[in-house]
Amino acid sequence: MSVLPFAVDVAHRAGAILAELRGRVDVEYKNGVEPVTEADLRSDALIREAVAATYPDHRVLSEEGAGPADLAGPVWVVDPIDGTANYARGHPYVAVSIAYAVDGVVRAGVVHAPFLHETFTATRGSGARLNGVPIRPSDPPDLRRAIVSTGFPHYKADLDPLVERVRRLLAGCQDIRRASCPSLDICYVAAGRLDAHTESLAPWDVAAAGLVAVEAGAVRSHLEPDDFPPDLAGNGFLVAAPAIHGPLVRLLGGPPRTRAPG
């Protein structure tokens, strides 16, 4: 089985676990702030077991478990539930994110939203799709007509940069959104439902969705340094429709490291 059909199948099976456990969620908090549920752990276990059974030489980097010390060779980058806070409250804006990377370069990815019945997919060099239909980003005439989404970390020791980001976006754009599932937000940029998304994220948030966005035709940048390879880097993450990428970089500040389409 090629990696993308495998990833799609596993993401759908993980989504079935989310549906099975929905409505009877007990929430615990990692490090006192990050929500985790039984569904997170069962989804993570299913994905790990499927990878081990099908690709025994591959490793897994997941939000819910220990990952490899290095990213050499084939590594699956996984968020078993993106949007756990939403999931725990019955909100449908939730996704399973699975990416396949080799030496830190993402080759394929799927972001599956089980309660929205939508599956975003991409393979490197082959475009991006939503439920099998090709997608493209929007083409806003300027930043003043752009809807930009963002998000905030569970750790809020330093609020000033977060407040400043929101202030700049509100001052420079048409409006902002905050939906608390960044992998879906990024895919929404790919599909033209949002014009851009920016926040600091982890590799499992951006690996699959970032490939979907770039393959759809969006432009991805990193406004802050990051120790991960570009395809897995989430610090100061920005993805935008090409027409407003440059203006957003100037609005938010900082020299970007950019991945353009292709």
Buried (B, 14 or more C-beta within 10 A) or exposed (E): EEBBEBBBBBBBBBBBBBEEBBEEBEBEEEEEEBBBBBBBBBBBBBBBEBBEEEBEEBBBBBBBBEBEEEBEEBBBBBBBBBBBBBBBEEBBBBBBBBBBBBEBBBBBBBBBBBBEEBBBBBBBEEBBBBEEEEBBBBEBEEBEBBBBBBBBBEEEEEEEEBEEBBEBBEEBBBEBBEBBBBBBBBBBBBBBBBBBBBBBBBBBBBBBBBBBBBBBBBBBBBBBEBEBBBBBBBBBBBBBBBBBBBBBBEBBEBEBBBBEBE
